[in-house]
């Protein structure tokens, strides 16, 4: 299979990894596979891609086999004809990807939409997953007023227009969700790169409406979470994320009795940008029996 040329907006100095591709369900899925050791599967949210994990990979590839994947329509992955960019479809692609690589003993790190997508796969194949690193995310239906407002506004006609015409997820929500620092131009360009046109931004526009639209999918994941309760979990939780707060944190802590929680003080929604060194240190110092 011939591989696409890496676009100019990918900064090799910040993302010095070999690009790999897998054909999965007629989509061309891009991923990186760096280092050796137990597999560490790294899952992004909206509107990011595996670039989000660049510092985490650099800090852990001496201990883990770091696998970071781009969902179809994100990063360097391209979607099959007719692909709808829903969480359920992304989970289906990720499931086939995990089976294709035939990885076992996986530690999975999730944040944002990576939670529902990743746990959909982990609950279908619990025998393949050994531990979890849980950032600010969820894996059940959410119905609080703030969530409903966000989903209806950003997932409705006004939000879709703002995303299509102004790339609002990349230009406003992403930098607004990084609280400790400002993202330099080279980093912003790497996040802008996958979405140069209104049509290319559709993947980022689908997610907001699916917070409510995917409730049956989320409810199914919730029902299948209990068999994973015996796995160790490291929870890395920001203090300045407006989307995920103490309520979600407490639920994760209750779900995984064998947990360690590390507070990322001052970090916002995109914890991999705000606190990569703290995340790396937390993972390196956590449960040596699983590494």
Number of C-alpha atoms within 10 A of each C-alpha: 6 5 11 13 8 11 11 10 15 20 15 11 7 14 19 11 16 11 15 14 20 17 17 18 15 13 19 21 26 24 24 22 19 20 18 14 14 18 24 30 23 26 26 27 23 21 25 24 26 23 27 25 23 19 18 22 28 18 18 21 18 13 16 21 21 26 20 24 27 26 32 24 25 28 25 26 22 19 19 17 8 6 16 16 21 17 24 18 16 23 20 16 22 23 19 15 18 17 13 12 9 9 15 16 16 22 25 24 23 26 26 24 21 27 22 26 31 25 26 26 22 24 20 13 14 18 12 18 22 21 22 23 23 23 28 27 22 24 24 22 19 16 12 8 9 12 16 15 12 17 20 19 15 21 23 15 11 12 20 23 16 15 23 21 13 15 24 20 23 22 14 11 15 19 19 15 19 22 19 15 11 13 16 9 9 13 18 16 16 22 23 20 18 22 21 11 14 15 11 15 25 18 21 24 25 21 22 21 20 19 22 19 18 16 15 12 18 24 14 15 23 18 12 15 19 12 10 19 15 14 17 20 26 24 25 24 27 25 16 19 18 11 15 20 15 12 8 18 21 10 11 23 16 12 17 20 13 13 23 17 17 16 14 19 13 15 22 27 27 27 28 23 25 23 23 21 14 17 26 18 13 18 20 15 9 16 15 8 5 12 17
